[in-house]
Amino acid sequence: MLGRKYVFETKSTRLRRLFISGAAMSMIGLALVATFIVYIPIYAKLQKGRAAGAFFQKSPDAIAVFTGDRGRISYAMELLKKNPTSKLFISGVHAANSFQTLLNKQATPATSQELSSPDMQVDLDYESKNTFENVRETVQFLGQNPDLKKVLIISSDYHIMRVNLIISHFLHSSKTEFYFDSVPSQYTSWQETRKLLVEALKIARTFVQLKILREEIITED
């Protein structure tokens, strides 16, 4: 009579099997993390293409730029120069700055002269100290200006995914349409690559706080 065949493990073979399984799971986990990190700037590029299509031969109602890294304000000013009917909202401005001082520091002489016109519609937010507050103040600004329906958000490419994640937390039933444009990073130096790694951790933390723990206010940065 044939019975069930049993295979017995020794202690050494069991340890070996656990080690191989653990190593395989670790490699899979690292691959998933690496894929996510690589996707962050790709996501920003996709959003940039979506914005380009939405504002082809027409201007956004508002351009909101979040301060923090180089190139953001100057890029927003160049866009405002091309779209003078748009309203500009700069979030996270240092208390010592006015729009004119920002023009002098960030814009080219030609752009600075053109945007110095009193007809420019510019609002500055001096309250925000982090990304969550940038979004919160931007949403409040839009709530005070309900005619602004199509809004272009400007930040660095590595920052766009987290900004969009936080916006989704604030606007569940809003009719405002958000689009995203960004200043690209090169990622050719450790300093630039490190920003991407840190941002991936911030995105994960923000997702847990907002979507899983359902926290209403977070301190991100």
Sequence and secondary structure as in RCSB ss.txt:
>XXXX:A:sequence
MLGRKYVFETKSTRLRRLFISGAAMSMIGLALVATFIVYIPIYAKLQKGRAAGAFFQKSPDAIAVFTGDRGRISY
AMELLKKNPTSKLFISGVHAANSFQTLLNKQATPATSQELSSPDMQVDLDYESKNTFENVRETVQFLGQNPDLKK
VLIISSDYHIMRVNLIISHFLHSSKTEFYFDSVPSQYTSWQETRKLLVEALKIARTFVQLKILREEIITED
>XXXX:A:secstr
          HHHHHHHHHHHHHHHHHHHHHHHHHHHHHHHHHHHHHHHHHHHHTTTS  SEEEEE SSTTHHHH
HHHHHHH TTSEEEEES  TT  HHHHHHHHS HHHHHHHTSTT  EEEE    SHHHHHHHHHHHHHH TT  E
EEEEEEGGGHHHHHHHHHHH SS   EEEEEEE     SHHHHHHHHHHHHHHHHHHIIIIIS  S     
